[in-house]
Every structure is written in structure tokens, then in C-alpha cells.
Amino acid sequence: MDRAWPQRRRRRGNHGRGAYPPSGGSDSRRSAGHPPGRHQLPHREMEVLPGSYQAVGALLPQGYTRLNLPGYVKADKNAVLPLFGYTSVVWKDGGFHVAAERSDDSERWNPLNCDAKELNVKVEELLAKYPDNRLYKHLSNCALGYECLTASNTFLQRWEGAVPVSYSCNAGCFGCISEQPEDSAFPAPQTRMNFKPTVDEVVEIMLEQLKTPDAIISFGQGCEGEPSTQARIIVEAMKRVREQTSMGYININTNAGLTDFMRAIVDAGLDLMRVSTISALDDHYNAYYKPRGYTLKNVEKSLRYAADQGVYTSINYLIFPGVTDREEEMEAMIEFVRRTDLKLIQMRNLNIDPEAYLNLIPKARGEIYGMKQMLEIFREELPGVVIGSYTHVPPSRLARQR
């Protein structure tokens, strides 16, 4: 870290405590809700208002970074919020505003751009074309039941599509969305796939998706475990697909802990890699991910190897106000990004009960800068790294040569 960086504390301002209206006419894509069992707090006071007030939080559309948490106290101290990322809401200038900053173009991930009638037709067409492909049946539930846009894209054959492959995982993430232990205080919002696909099933989906130069097919979805645990299937499928087409990009969303398996996948012709992380500090990472048989050092080795082979690498950075913007977290992540030659940081709001999460991880050791200042520091310290929210087709100069 350069020595001038800590001096930015002097112009830290309000720690990001501003209200920012969503841009681009996104009001129709916002969700506002009442966190269950919560009371609203008055400005600058930590006390419960009398009467029937309810705390209000907003669920941001994809592509917006949360800057603040809503203020509340629990009516039931034992209650745990479900896996949503509530954002502060205020009344300002005659309307509701949320504490957020736009970090990416969300047009392709706007649910309004997914026509339900067209999707149903496409689902029926592909299920009829591949009646024995269990992956298509599985993804049809993701698309129609969960309204997963990546699964929907697989049937609409556009943009980024999904090809889940794994029912097992080498981590026990606290906020896992596909599997929770029986004694968990909150349910998993999705059901994890429960079968091992064949190479043929995987290849069929990949070939249907990779029909245009900018198409993306992604291993590693919310409805599965860690895809690299099925590296043999992935490697064989990739080889067979690339024997038939050079179209599009093959991506993997992964925790990258199985370094040897990740190297094999990279060597088979991987184009894009997005690695999920919450911190570059071991104690924080381990508390949340609960890795089984790997360490954060393995993750770093996988990223570095992929970058050295020309893979366009990114991280799926699970961020949280008051944690990600801690001094020690920023310093560690900036150095991690530099060491791994990362190309893109995808800022993703962590969906979790704030108190449950804060009780899980280490306490802050340094100053807390605020999320808005954190984003500014990342842009200044990492000028060659894209700060966004999604997986993108890389610039031609950074695309892996085949």
C-alpha cells in the first residue's frame, strides 16, 4: 500500500452516509419490504419509537452496491432474518431514496427483459428436443420456479447461460443458498441438484448456448455445490465442445480451492473464471466459508495460475457495509488483487442477517471508511481493474487466445 493512502482519512466525509436515488429509471425494479419483527429507529437515536411503526428496507436491483444497512432493533432477539440484503431507505425531496451506488449496467439482468410467455415456449422446445437430459429438466425449475435469469438465458439461448454439474461442495458457507444444516436459523432459498450429470448432458447444453461470439456458458450456479469437484466431467465436456465450435466463452464460478482441479480446467481451455470470496484475510474467510481441505492460499494460487494462462479472471466479492470498508479488509484485498493479476471485481451485496454475520466474523481492527469511500479507494489503487457487478465478455486484447 502506498504511504499516501492512509491520508485519505482526512477527506473521508460522512462515511458514505448519503442517500442516493437509483439512476436509469429503476424504481420499478426495486423491492421495498418490512423486515419481520423490526422497529424503525429515529434519526441519530438508538431507541424504539412508540406506536405501530415498522422498519423499512429495500432490496436493490442487481448492479447496485449497498452503502448502508437499515437501522433497527430486534423485537425478538432470537429472530434471524432470511437471506436478503436489506438497504437503508429514507424519505428525501418528496420521495423514497436508497443508500446505493450504481456499479454496473443492469439492463441484461433486469427481470422485465425476460418475457414469461417466450420463456415458457423455449423451455417446452428444449425439453422436447432433449427429453432425456436431466440438466434441462433441473434448469426448467430454476427458470420457471425460482425465476433465475441465468437459467432463463439457457432456454432463451442468449447472454450468459447456466450448466450446473455438482451436488457436492468443499465448503460450508454460512449463507449458502442451496444447502443449510438442519439446525440452521434460516432456510436455503433453493434446492441443490441431487444427481451427477453425464458428459453428454453437459455438452448438449453447452453447444446449444455457444452459438454466437459473445455467448457465455457458466459452470457453478446457486443451485449446485462446487463445480470443480466434478472436474473430470467439466474437462471432458470442454474438450468435446471445443472440437465442434470456437464460439462464445466458457466460464466457471468457483471457490477455486481445489488448485489441481482448477489447473486441469484452465488447461482444458477455460476462458473466464469468477472466484467467490468475502475477504482476503484468513480468519474472516475461514469463518464464513468454512473450507474443507483447502485454504485461502489455494484460492490465490488458482487465480494466479489462471491469469498466467490468459484466463480473464474476476472475483465475486461478497460485500457488507461496516466490514468490507474496514481498513484492514481493504488493504488485504488490494494486495490480493495485485498478487493475482485480477481483471475484474464484481461487487455483490451479501444477503445475510447483519447481526448473525457480525457475530460470526472477527471484530474490526482498523478504521471503517464507509462503502462509498471504499469504492473510490479501490478505483484509485487498482486503476487497471474493472469495478462492476457481473461477468462480462472481456475486451479483445484481454481475451484468452485459443
Secondary structure, DSSP 8 states (H G I E B T S, - for coil): --TTGGGGGGG-TTTT---B--SSSGGGG-EEE--TTEEE--TT--S--SSS----EEE--TTEEE-----EEESSTT----S--EE-EEEETTEEEESEEE-S--GGG-GGGS-HHHHHHHHHHHHHHSTT-HHHHHHHHHHHTS--HHHHHHHHT-SEEE----S--SB--TT-SS---TT-SS--SS----S---HHHHHHHHHHH--STT-EEEE--TTSS-GGGGHHHHHHHHHHHHTT---SEEEEEE----HHHHHHHHHTT--EEEEEES-SSHHHHHHHH-BSS--HHHHHHHHHHHHHTT-EEEEEEEE-TTTTTBHHHHHHHHHHHHHHT--EEEEEE--S-HHHHHHHS----S-B--HHHHHHHHHHH-TTSEEESS-----GGGS---
